[in-house]
Amino acid sequence: MSTQSPENRHGSASGTERGKTADTGGCAPALRGSAAQAAGETAHQLDMKALLRVMAGAVMISFSAVFVNVLETSPSASAFYRVLFGGMALLAVALWRRERLSTSPLVLATIAGAGVFFMLDLECWHRSILYIGPGLATILGNFQVFFMAFAGAVFFREALSLRLVVALPLAVCGLWLLVGVDVDNLPEGTVMGVIMGLLTAVWYTGYILLLRRSQRMACRMPVMMNMALVSLCTAAACGVSTLLQGASFAIPDTVNGMYLLGYGVLCQGVGWLLLSSGLPGLPAAVAGLVMLTQPTLSFVWDVLLFDRPTGPLGVAGAVMAIVAIWMGLSGQNAAQRRRALKLAGRVSTAPEK
């Protein structure tokens, strides 16, 4: 799954809804300080502890695709156990912190919706990994930055940054080099793997939008409890999907059981815990750059552990794709900060560049 934190693969997400008032969710009106809060991001001092937490979380999550590639369970069952074990770990931490569980029905419905989208994301991502390998599948999942930007433009009337517009063809060129210049002689399953990888990015976009909505409602729960419930709702959706497909929940042996436990507790649980505690302490530009550690390392693990055939063109393609993802993230973050400053009345209304 995509750089990704709780909000950015598997993780920093761009603030598509930043600067808008929070949804009341049927409760008392929410505080309206989001614009000023976003505007204040530029004043953050670099917190080294936060930076190390985010880096550690990104490194840990980079092994997600490795676990998927070595597991002998079905893609659906692997997804089920990831979010089940990870959700239980997050719930244990939330209860230890004495975070409240009570909230409104609308918040719970939004969390359930996020769980469905995350289930679809994992289903497609796991299959993409099996078709084209952990590295390329994870890079494709991180193309969600482009889908997020387009969703912002369509649903929230947000302007697309020039950097993102330039990044899109760069990403396509990088993907072309990664997949193979000679498209007529691609290995079997490559096209399906790419399609599944791009669908991963689409579903992850819907997941992020609903996750943010659940965290900005007036009756929202604390972040850790919120993430625990999202994970457990995803587990329920993955369980239904596994049953409908007639796939088995059986864990073949102890080794696979340990892999599943590591996949869930380390990648879904500890990885997200580190990211959720570290990301608020970093400026968006720094967070986005550090989060690129995840797809980069996933590609490295694919080459080192699974002997992915990667020549100079493939390496160039990977670099181009990752740079394009960074350009998309940084461009939209800069545009959103500028809009937030405008809302706060701190800059002129000159057109954005």
C-alpha positions as CSV (number, residue, x, y, z in Angstrom):
1,M,0.0,0.0,0.0
2,S,0.8,4.0,-1.1
3,T,3.7,6.5,1.2
4,Q,1.3,6.2,3.3
5,S,0.7,6.9,7.0
6,P,-2.8,6.8,8.5
7,E,-3.3,9.3,5.8
8,N,-0.5,8.6,3.5
9,R,0.5,5.2,2.3
10,H,1.4,2.7,3.9
11,G,0.6,7.6,5.8
12,S,1.9,12.8,4.7
13,A,-1.3,13.6,3.2
14,S,-2.1,16.8,1.5
15,G,-4.8,18.9,3.1
16,T,-7.6,18.8,0.6
17,E,-10.1,20.0,3.1
18,R,-7.8,22.3,5.0
19,G,-9.2,25.7,5.5
20,K,-12.8,24.6,5.5
21,T,-15.0,24.5,8.6
22,A,-15.4,21.1,10.3
23,D,-18.5,19.0,9.8
24,T,-20.7,19.2,12.9
25,G,-21.8,15.6,12.6
26,G,-25.0,16.4,14.4
27,C,-23.2,17.8,17.5
28,A,-22.3,21.2,18.7
29,P,-20.6,23.5,16.1
30,A,-17.0,22.6,15.6
31,L,-14.1,25.0,16.3
32,R,-13.2,27.0,13.2
33,G,-9.5,27.4,13.6
34,S,-8.4,25.2,10.8
35,A,-7.3,28.0,8.5
36,A,-5.2,29.7,11.2
37,Q,-3.7,26.3,12.2
38,A,-2.8,25.5,8.6
39,A,-1.3,29.0,8.1
40,G,0.9,28.5,11.2
41,E,2.6,25.4,9.7
42,T,5.3,27.6,8.3
43,A,6.3,28.6,11.8
44,H,7.1,25.0,12.9
45,Q,10.6,24.4,14.1
46,L,12.0,21.1,12.9
47,D,11.4,18.6,15.7
48,M,14.1,16.0,15.5
49,K,12.2,13.5,17.7
50,A,9.1,13.9,15.4
51,L,11.4,13.5,12.4
52,L,12.9,10.3,13.7
53,R,9.4,8.9,14.5
54,V,8.2,9.6,11.0
55,M,11.3,8.1,9.5
56,A,11.0,5.0,11.7
57,G,7.3,4.7,10.8
58,A,8.0,5.0,7.1
59,V,10.8,2.4,7.2
60,M,8.5,0.0,9.1
61,I,5.6,0.4,6.7
62,S,8.0,0.0,3.7
63,F,8.1,-3.7,4.7
64,S,4.3,-4.1,4.2
65,A,4.7,-5.1,0.5
66,V,7.5,-7.6,1.5
67,F,5.2,-9.3,3.9
68,V,2.5,-9.6,1.3
69,N,4.9,-11.0,-1.2
70,V,6.1,-13.9,1.1
71,L,2.7,-14.8,2.6
72,E,1.0,-17.9,1.3
73,T,-2.5,-16.7,2.3
74,S,-4.9,-15.3,-0.3
75,P,-4.7,-11.5,-0.9
76,S,-8.1,-11.0,0.8
77,A,-7.1,-13.1,3.9
78,S,-3.8,-11.2,4.2
79,A,-5.6,-7.9,4.2
80,F,-8.0,-9.3,6.8
81,Y,-5.3,-10.3,9.2
82,R,-3.3,-7.1,8.7
83,V,-6.1,-4.8,9.8
84,L,-7.4,-7.2,12.4
85,F,-4.1,-7.6,14.2
86,G,-3.1,-4.0,13.6
87,G,-6.5,-2.7,14.7
88,M,-6.4,-4.8,17.9
89,A,-2.9,-3.3,18.7
90,L,-4.1,0.2,18.1
91,L,-7.2,-0.4,20.2
92,A,-5.0,-1.6,23.0
93,V,-3.0,1.6,22.9
94,A,-6.1,3.7,22.7
95,L,-7.6,2.0,25.7
96,W,-4.3,2.3,27.6
97,R,-4.4,6.0,26.9
98,R,-8.0,6.0,28.2
99,E,-9.2,7.6,24.9
100,R,-13.0,7.8,24.8
101,L,-15.0,5.6,22.5
102,S,-18.3,7.5,22.4
103,T,-19.2,9.5,19.3
104,S,-22.1,10.3,17.0
105,P,-23.7,7.8,14.6
106,L,-22.6,10.0,11.6
107,V,-18.9,9.8,12.7
108,L,-19.3,6.0,13.0
109,A,-20.9,5.8,9.6
110,T,-18.0,7.9,8.1
111,I,-15.5,5.6,9.8
112,A,-17.2,2.5,8.4
113,G,-17.2,4.1,4.9
114,A,-13.4,4.7,5.3
115,G,-13.1,1.1,6.2
116,V,-14.8,0.0,3.0
117,F,-12.5,2.1,0.9
118,F,-9.4,0.9,2.7
119,M,-10.6,-2.7,2.1
120,L,-10.8,-2.0,-1.6
121,D,-7.4,-0.4,-1.5
122,L,-5.8,-3.4,0.2
123,E,-7.5,-5.9,-2.1
124,C,-6.2,-4.2,-5.2
125,W,-2.7,-3.4,-3.7
126,H,-2.1,-7.0,-2.6
127,R,-3.0,-8.3,-6.1
128,S,-0.9,-5.7,-7.7
129,I,2.1,-6.9,-5.6
130,L,1.6,-10.4,-6.7
131,Y,1.5,-9.4,-10.4
132,I,4.3,-6.8,-10.6
133,G,6.2,-7.0,-7.3
134,P,6.3,-4.9,-4.1
135,G,8.3,-2.0,-5.5
136,L,6.3,-0.9,-8.5
137,A,3.0,-1.7,-6.8
138,T,3.9,0.6,-3.9
139,I,5.0,3.4,-6.2
140,L,1.7,3.1,-8.2
141,G,-0.2,3.3,-4.9
142,N,1.5,6.6,-4.1
143,F,0.1,8.1,-7.3
144,Q,-2.9,8.8,-5.0
145,V,-1.4,12.3,-4.7
146,F,-2.6,13.1,-8.2
147,F,-6.0,11.6,-7.6
148,M,-6.3,13.6,-4.4
149,A,-5.4,16.8,-6.2
150,F,-8.0,16.1,-8.9
151,A,-10.6,15.3,-6.2
152,G,-9.8,18.6,-4.6
153,A,-10.3,20.4,-7.9
154,V,-13.6,18.7,-8.7
155,F,-15.2,18.6,-5.2
156,F,-13.6,21.5,-3.4
157,R,-12.8,23.8,-6.2
158,E,-9.1,23.8,-5.4
159,A,-6.7,25.0,-8.0
160,L,-4.0,22.6,-9.2
161,S,-0.5,23.8,-8.5
162,L,1.9,24.2,-11.5
163,R,4.3,21.8,-9.8
164,L,1.6,19.1,-9.8
165,V,0.7,19.7,-13.5
166,V,4.4,19.3,-14.4
167,A,4.7,16.2,-12.2
168,L,1.9,14.3,-13.9
169,P,3.7,13.7,-17.2
170,L,6.9,13.0,-15.3
171,A,5.1,10.3,-13.4
172,V,3.8,8.8,-16.6
173,C,7.2,8.7,-18.1
174,G,8.7,7.2,-15.0
175,L,6.0,4.5,-15.0
176,W,6.7,3.8,-18.7
177,L,10.4,3.2,-18.0
178,L,9.6,1.1,-14.9
179,V,7.1,-1.2,-16.6
180,G,9.2,-1.6,-19.8
181,V,9.8,0.5,-22.9
182,D,8.8,-2.4,-25.1
183,V,5.1,-2.6,-24.2
184,D,4.5,-5.4,-26.7
185,N,6.7,-7.9,-24.8
186,L,5.7,-7.3,-21.2
187,P,5.7,-10.2,-18.8
188,E,2.3,-11.9,-18.3
189,G,0.1,-10.1,-15.8
190,T,2.0,-6.7,-16.0
191,V,-0.9,-4.8,-17.4
192,M,-3.3,-6.2,-14.8
193,G,-0.8,-5.4,-12.1
194,V,-0.5,-1.8,-13.2
195,I,-4.3,-1.5,-13.4
196,M,-4.6,-2.9,-9.9
197,G,-1.9,-0.5,-8.7
198,L,-3.7,2.5,-10.1
199,L,-7.0,1.4,-8.6
200,T,-5.1,1.2,-5.3
201,A,-4.5,4.9,-5.6
202,V,-8.1,5.6,-6.5
203,W,-9.5,3.7,-3.5
204,Y,-6.9,5.2,-1.2
205,T,-8.0,8.6,-2.2
206,G,-11.6,7.9,-1.1
207,Y,-10.2,6.4,2.1
208,I,-8.2,9.5,2.9
209,L,-11.1,11.9,2.2
210,L,-13.5,9.9,4.5
211,L,-10.8,9.5,7.2
212,R,-10.1,13.2,7.3
213,R,-13.8,13.9,7.5
214,S,-14.2,11.6,10.5
215,Q,-11.3,13.4,12.2
216,R,-12.7,16.9,11.6
217,M,-16.3,16.4,12.9
218,A,-17.3,18.1,16.1
219,C,-17.9,14.7,17.8
220,R,-14.7,13.1,16.5
221,M,-12.9,10.6,18.6
222,P,-9.2,10.9,19.6
223,V,-6.9,10.0,16.7
224,M,-5.7,6.6,18.0
225,M,-9.2,5.4,18.8
226,N,-10.3,6.7,15.4
227,M,-7.6,4.7,13.6
228,A,-8.3,1.6,15.7
229,L,-12.0,1.6,14.6
230,V,-11.1,2.3,11.0
231,S,-8.8,-0.7,11.1
232,L,-11.4,-2.9,12.7
233,C,-14.1,-1.8,10.3
234,T,-11.7,-2.6,7.4
235,A,-11.2,-6.0,9.0
236,A,-15.0,-6.6,8.9
237,A,-15.2,-5.5,5.3
238,C,-12.2,-7.7,4.4
239,G,-13.8,-10.6,6.2
240,V,-17.0,-10.2,4.1
241,S,-14.9,-9.9,0.9
242,T,-13.0,-13.1,1.7
243,L,-16.2,-15.0,2.4
244,L,-17.9,-13.7,-0.9
245,Q,-14.8,-14.8,-2.9
246,G,-14.8,-18.3,-1.2
247,A,-11.2,-17.8,-0.1
248,S,-9.9,-19.5,3.0
249,F,-9.0,-17.8,6.3
250,A,-6.7,-20.7,7.2
251,I,-3.1,-19.8,8.1
252,P,-0.9,-22.4,6.5
253,D,1.7,-22.7,9.2
254,T,3.5,-21.0,12.1
255,V,5.8,-19.1,9.8
256,N,2.9,-17.6,7.9
257,G,1.3,-16.8,11.2
258,M,4.3,-14.9,12.4
259,Y,4.5,-13.0,9.1
260,L,0.8,-12.0,9.4
261,L,1.3,-10.9,13.0
262,G,4.3,-8.9,12.0
263,Y,2.4,-7.4,9.0
264,G,-0.5,-6.3,11.2
265,V,1.2,-5.3,14.5
266,L,4.4,-3.7,13.0
267,C,3.2,-2.2,9.8
268,Q,-0.5,-1.4,10.6
269,G,-0.1,-0.9,14.3
270,V,3.4,0.4,15.3
271,G,4.0,2.0,11.9
272,W,0.8,4.1,12.1
273,L,1.4,4.9,15.7
274,L,4.8,6.3,14.9
275,L,3.5,8.3,12.0
276,S,0.5,9.7,13.9
277,S,2.7,10.9,16.7
278,G,5.4,12.3,14.5
279,L,3.6,14.0,11.6
280,P,2.0,16.8,13.6
281,G,5.4,18.0,14.7
282,L,6.7,18.4,11.1
283,P,6.1,21.0,8.4
284,A,4.0,19.6,5.6
285,A,6.9,19.9,3.1
286,V,9.3,18.0,5.3
287,A,6.8,15.4,6.2
288,G,6.0,14.7,2.5
289,L,9.7,14.4,1.7
290,V,10.4,12.0,4.6
291,M,7.3,9.9,3.7
292,L,8.9,9.2,0.3
293,T,11.2,6.9,2.2
294,Q,8.4,4.3,2.2
295,P,8.0,3.8,-1.6
296,T,11.7,4.2,-2.2
297,L,12.6,1.5,0.3
298,S,9.8,-0.8,-0.9
299,F,11.5,-0.6,-4.4
300,V,14.9,-1.2,-2.8
301,W,13.6,-4.3,-0.9
302,D,12.1,-5.6,-4.2
303,V,15.4,-5.4,-5.9
304,L,17.5,-6.8,-3.0
305,L,15.1,-9.5,-1.6
306,F,13.2,-10.6,-4.7
307,D,15.8,-10.0,-7.4
308,R,13.6,-7.6,-9.4
309,P,15.3,-7.2,-12.8
310,T,16.1,-3.5,-12.9
311,G,18.4,-1.9,-15.4
312,P,19.4,1.7,-15.8
313,L,16.1,2.6,-17.4
314,G,14.2,1.0,-14.6
315,V,16.2,2.9,-12.0
316,A,15.7,6.1,-13.9
317,G,11.9,5.4,-14.0
318,A,11.7,4.8,-10.3
319,V,13.6,8.0,-9.6
320,M,11.3,10.0,-12.0
321,A,8.2,8.5,-10.4
322,I,9.3,9.2,-6.9
323,V,10.4,12.8,-7.8
324,A,7.0,13.3,-9.5
325,I,5.2,12.1,-6.3
326,W,7.2,14.6,-4.2
327,M,6.5,17.4,-6.7
328,G,2.8,16.7,-6.5
329,L,2.8,16.6,-2.7
330,S,4.9,19.7,-2.2
331,G,3.1,21.7,-4.9
332,Q,-0.3,21.0,-3.5
333,N,0.9,21.6,0.1
334,A,2.4,25.0,-0.9
335,A,-0.9,26.0,-2.6
336,Q,-3.0,25.0,0.4
337,R,-0.8,26.9,2.8
338,R,-1.1,30.0,0.6
339,R,-4.9,29.6,0.5
340,A,-4.9,29.2,4.3
341,L,-2.9,32.4,4.7
342,K,-5.4,34.2,2.5
343,L,-8.2,33.0,4.6
344,A,-6.4,34.2,7.7
345,G,-6.0,37.6,6.1
346,R,-2.2,37.5,6.2
347,V,-1.3,37.9,2.6
348,S,-2.6,39.7,-0.5
349,T,-5.1,38.1,-2.8
350,A,-2.6,38.0,-5.7
351,P,-3.0,35.0,-8.0
352,E,-1.2,31.8,-7.1
353,K,1.7,30.7,-9.2
